[in-house]
Amino acid sequence: MRLLINGGLPHDSGKTMFGLTLISLLREVGINLFPMKPVAGHNGWYSYSTLTRSMELGVLVGNDALNYHESTGESIEEINPFAVLFFPVDPESIERNFPYYLSLMDRGYPVMIRITNEQKSTYLQTPSHLILSSMKDVLERLISRFDPAPVREQEAWRLIENSGEIVYNNVISVLNHHKDVIIESYNNASCPTYYPPEMDYVITIVPGRAYVFDGREYSKFLGLSSLPPWLIRSEEVFRFLKPQTYTLELATSRSSRLVDFLIKRETI
């Protein structure tokens, strides 16, 4: 079984909660989904405990990939080959220019990147002169732990913008080594990389509901655009394809009907 999950909202769609629940439920019937979050960004201000855990584990990791790792025990680097750490900007460092501040916060202010390729991780550090003074100590500890190479902000953004291409070989490697895989996109990107081959279903998540598309039909939809899949918003597919829909339970994102559907399709 090969599943791709994406979000119908730019933020807080509930993809990871749904993914973790699905992994747990399918494990009960002998289907062990390998989780992938190929591209992930997280903000250190909102997830300080994850930064502490990163230093303990010796690998830069965000909340979603860490949750998948703790649920399955699989390698963090294999789950998440491209990780970006963002820090908030201090408005005082830009003379309280709030339009500029909002644009920086909306886009994100990257301070460190991990790229894993063929089981080797490379760490990169971007200029961080605009960060909050309260964040400088933890950044220094991260730098000491991971010894990143300095890169210009322009180069960091070039890597981030091309992350979908960078991680494609990692995704193919996982698909070659695991029969059952669940790939989670980021934000409301249709797919975090070039569309992987032989995906069974694409599941778009919003709070309280899951929309299930046939994987081959979804591939055809993405093929209509000249844009890479990570630049196509997931909500655009609803104009062209009609999905099946399932309600999700509060707090757990569980759907017995959806699980039954997936199990039955797997046994056909």
C-alpha positions in Angstrom: 0.0 0.0 0.0 1.4 3.4 -1.0 -0.3 6.5 0.3 0.3 10.2 -0.1 -1.3 12.6 2.4 -1.5 16.3 1.9 -3.3 19.2 3.6 -6.3 21.2 2.3 -5.2 24.1 4.4 -1.9 26.0 4.4 -1.5 25.3 8.2 -3.0 23.0 10.8 -4.8 20.6 8.5 -4.1 17.6 10.8 -1.9 15.6 8.4 0.5 14.1 10.9 -2.2 13.2 13.5 -4.1 11.4 10.7 -0.9 9.7 9.5 0.0 8.5 13.0 -3.5 7.2 13.6 -3.5 5.4 10.2 -0.1 3.8 10.9 -1.3 2.5 14.3 -4.6 1.1 13.0 -3.1 -0.6 9.9 -0.4 -2.1 12.1 -3.1 -4.0 13.9 -3.9 -5.9 10.7 -0.3 -6.6 9.7 0.2 -3.6 7.4 3.3 -1.7 8.5 3.5 1.6 6.8 6.9 3.2 6.6 6.4 7.0 7.2 8.1 9.7 5.1 8.0 13.4 5.6 10.5 14.2 2.8 10.6 17.9 3.4 9.9 19.5 6.7 10.3 22.9 8.3 9.8 23.8 11.9 10.1 27.0 14.0 12.3 26.7 17.1 10.3 29.2 19.1 7.2 27.0 19.0 9.0 23.7 19.4 11.9 24.3 21.8 11.5 20.8 23.3 12.1 19.3 19.8 15.4 21.3 19.6 16.5 19.8 22.9 15.5 16.3 21.5 17.5 17.0 18.3 20.6 17.6 20.3 20.0 14.4 22.3 19.5 12.3 19.2 22.3 14.0 17.2 20.1 14.9 14.3 18.2 18.0 13.5 14.5 17.0 13.4 11.1 18.7 13.6 7.9 17.7 15.4 6.3 15.7 12.6 9.3 13.6 11.7 10.1 13.1 15.4 6.5 11.8 16.0 6.8 9.4 13.1 10.2 8.2 14.4 8.9 7.6 18.0 5.8 5.8 16.6 7.7 3.4 14.3 11.3 3.4 15.4 12.5 4.1 11.9 15.5 6.3 11.1 14.9 10.0 11.3 17.1 10.7 8.4 15.2 8.2 6.2 11.9 9.5 7.3 12.9 13.1 6.8 15.9 13.8 4.5 15.4 17.6 4.2 14.9 19.5 7.4 14.8 23.3 7.8 14.9 25.1 11.1 13.3 28.5 11.3 13.7 31.1 14.0 11.5 34.2 14.6 12.8 37.6 13.7 13.1 40.3 16.3 11.1 43.4 15.3 13.7 45.6 17.0 16.4 44.3 14.7 14.5 45.8 11.8 13.5 49.0 13.5 9.9 47.9 14.1 9.2 47.8 10.3 6.1 45.6 10.8 5.2 45.2 7.1 8.7 43.8 6.6 8.5 41.8 9.8 5.2 40.2 8.7 6.7 39.3 5.4 9.7 37.7 7.0 7.6 35.8 9.5 5.2 34.6 6.8 8.0 33.4 4.5 10.2 32.1 7.4 13.7 33.0 8.5 15.9 29.9 8.1 18.9 29.4 10.4 19.9 25.8 9.8 19.3 23.1 7.2 20.0 19.4 7.2 20.2 17.5 3.9 20.6 13.7 4.1 21.7 11.9 1.0 22.8 8.2 0.9 22.9 8.1 4.7 25.2 11.1 5.0 23.9 14.3 6.5 25.1 17.7 5.6 24.4 20.7 7.8 24.2 24.3 6.7 24.0 27.5 8.7 22.5 30.7 7.3 23.0 34.3 8.6 21.1 34.8 11.8 21.6 38.5 12.7 17.9 39.2 12.9 16.9 36.5 15.5 15.7 37.2 19.0 18.5 37.6 21.6 16.8 34.9 23.7 17.3 32.4 20.8 21.0 33.0 20.3 22.2 30.6 23.1 20.2 27.7 21.7 21.5 28.4 18.2 25.1 28.4 19.4 24.5 25.0 21.1 23.0 23.6 17.8 26.0 25.0 15.9 28.3 23.3 18.4 26.4 20.0 18.1 26.1 19.8 14.3 29.0 21.9 13.0 27.2 23.4 10.0 28.9 24.9 7.0 28.0 28.6 6.5 26.0 29.5 3.4 24.4 32.7 2.2 20.7 33.3 2.7 20.2 33.3 -1.1 21.8 29.9 -1.4 19.7 28.5 1.5 16.5 29.7 -0.2 17.6 28.1 -3.5 18.0 24.8 -1.7 14.6 25.1 0.0 12.9 26.0 -3.2 14.4 23.0 -4.9 13.9 20.6 -2.0 11.3 18.6 -3.9 13.9 17.7 -6.5 16.6 17.2 -3.9 14.7 14.5 -1.9 13.3 12.6 -4.9 16.0 9.9 -4.9 15.4 9.4 -1.1 11.7 8.8 -1.8 12.5 6.3 -4.6 14.9 4.5 -2.3 12.3 4.1 0.4 9.7 2.9 -2.1 12.3 0.3 -3.4 12.9 -1.0 0.1 9.5 -0.9 1.7 6.2 -2.4 0.4 3.9 -0.2 2.4 4.7 3.5 2.6 2.9 6.7 3.7 4.3 10.0 2.4 3.3 13.2 4.1 3.5 16.5 2.2 3.9 19.9 3.8 1.4 22.7 4.2 -1.0 22.4 1.2 1.5 21.3 -1.4 0.0 18.6 -3.6 3.1 16.5 -3.3 6.5 17.3 -1.6 8.5 16.0 -4.5 8.0 14.8 -8.0 5.0 12.5 -7.9 6.3 9.0 -6.9 5.4 6.0 -9.1 2.6 3.6 -8.3 0.9 5.5 -5.5 -2.4 3.8 -4.6 -4.2 6.8 -3.1 -3.8 10.5 -2.3 -5.6 11.6 0.8 -6.3 15.3 1.4 -6.9 16.1 5.0 -8.8 19.0 6.6 -10.1 19.2 10.2 -12.7 16.5 10.5 -12.6 15.1 7.0 -10.5 13.1 4.6 -10.8 13.2 0.8 -9.5 10.1 -1.0 -8.3 10.3 -4.6 -7.2 7.5 -6.9 -3.4 7.7 -7.2 -3.3 7.3 -10.9 -6.0 9.9 -11.5 -4.1 12.3 -9.2 -0.9 11.7 -11.2 -2.8 12.6 -14.4 -4.0 15.8 -12.8 -0.5 16.9 -11.7 0.7 16.1 -15.3 -1.6 18.8 -16.7 0.5 21.5 -15.1 4.0 22.6 -16.1 4.7 23.4 -12.4 6.4 20.9 -10.1 3.9 19.2 -7.7 5.1 21.1 -4.6 4.0 24.4 -6.2 0.5 23.1 -7.0 -1.9 23.6 -4.1 -3.9 20.6 -3.1 -7.2 22.4 -3.2 -6.9 22.9 -7.0 -7.5 19.2 -7.7 -11.1 19.4 -6.5 -12.0 21.3 -9.7 -11.0 18.3 -11.8 -11.5 15.1 -9.7 -14.2 13.8 -7.5 -12.9 12.1 -4.3 -14.5 9.7 -1.9 -14.9 11.4 1.5 -14.8 10.2 5.1 -15.4 11.9 8.4 -12.7 11.9 11.0 -13.2 11.5 14.8 -12.4 14.4 17.1 -8.9 14.3 18.7 -7.8 11.0 17.1 -8.6 11.6 13.4 -9.7 8.0 13.3 -12.1 6.8 10.5 -13.1 3.2 10.7 -14.8 3.4 7.3 -11.7 4.7 5.6 -9.5 2.0 7.3 -12.0 -0.7 6.1 -11.9 0.7 2.6 -8.0 0.6 2.5 -7.8 -2.9 3.9 -10.4 -4.2 1.5 -8.6 -2.6 -1.5 -5.3 -4.0 -0.3 -6.7 -7.6 -0.3 -8.3 -7.4 -3.7 
